[in-house]
Amino acid sequence: MSNTTPSDSLPTALTSSAPPAASQPAADRAYRHVKAGLLDGSYPDGHLLSEGEIAQTLEMSRTPVREAFLHLQAEGFLRLYPKRGALVVPITPAEARSLLEARLALESFAIDKLASAPAEQLTSIGVELLEHPACDPAGLSDAEMHEADRAFHARIVSAADSPVVTDLYSALRERQLRITATARTHESPRRTTVTEQHSRLATALRDGDTADAKRCLHEHLAHTMRAIGMSDDFPAPGQ
């Protein structure tokens, strides 16, 4: 077992509304700590977590850590083995492919819908995205980089103003973060490549070229598939 601990800076979604650590119930602190490690890749697939190690790191008893593990098992992140620990459930190749295919479908739909929007709306969205941290992640922690990547794409989907599609996309949020963690998108040169891909996609939207935006999206997700060791053979735009 490893003493690895997650990044000190948690993803925005785990911290934005969280009360100060000292005022959080111990089980909540343990949950947030372990989940941050799962989402930023500090606790990789197949890693066996120890209640004792987490409790020691957080200076608490094992009971709240056990509660956190049970919560994360219910969410599908962990599998508990009595007297051994909690296994980080691996993301299977089939799950990763299905998730990326779902992202491609939902984000492509959003771009297609934006194609009928007024030119000034597309320009505004493109300019907004070019200023997004995902296009200039210098200084971001690993966890913040993953969250910026997710938020960038979520903004494209929300811009299409289709509440059902936005809700479907939001439901994939944490599984998306685990995929980007597996792909190590925060590491150089991957971080540089991802940043450039985001910028090209935003530029295409700013310029009103939705066909190029879909090509950029396809290239971006195909690159992620290759980064996790899978073939990028999902259909290209227009196929």
QUIGILIN-V142530 format. One record per run of one state. SS is the DSSP state (hx for helix, st for strand, lp for the rest). FROM is the first residue (numbers start at 1). TO is the last residue. If there is no record, write none. Layout:
ss: {SS & SS}
from: {FROM & FROM}
to: {TO & TO}
This chain:
ss: {lp & hx & lp & hx & lp & hx & lp & st & lp & hx & lp & hx & lp & st & lp & st & lp & hx & lp & hx & lp & hx & lp & hx & lp & hx & lp & hx & lp & hx & lp & hx & lp}
from: {1 & 12 & 16 & 21 & 24 & 26 & 40 & 48 & 50 & 51 & 59 & 62 & 75 & 78 & 82 & 85 & 89 & 93 & 115 & 119 & 131 & 133 & 136 & 142 & 160 & 163 & 172 & 173 & 183 & 190 & 207 & 210 & 228}
to: {11 & 15 & 20 & 23 & 25 & 39 & 47 & 49 & 50 & 58 & 61 & 74 & 77 & 81 & 84 & 88 & 92 & 114 & 118 & 130 & 132 & 135 & 141 & 159 & 162 & 171 & 172 & 182 & 189 & 206 & 209 & 227 & 239}
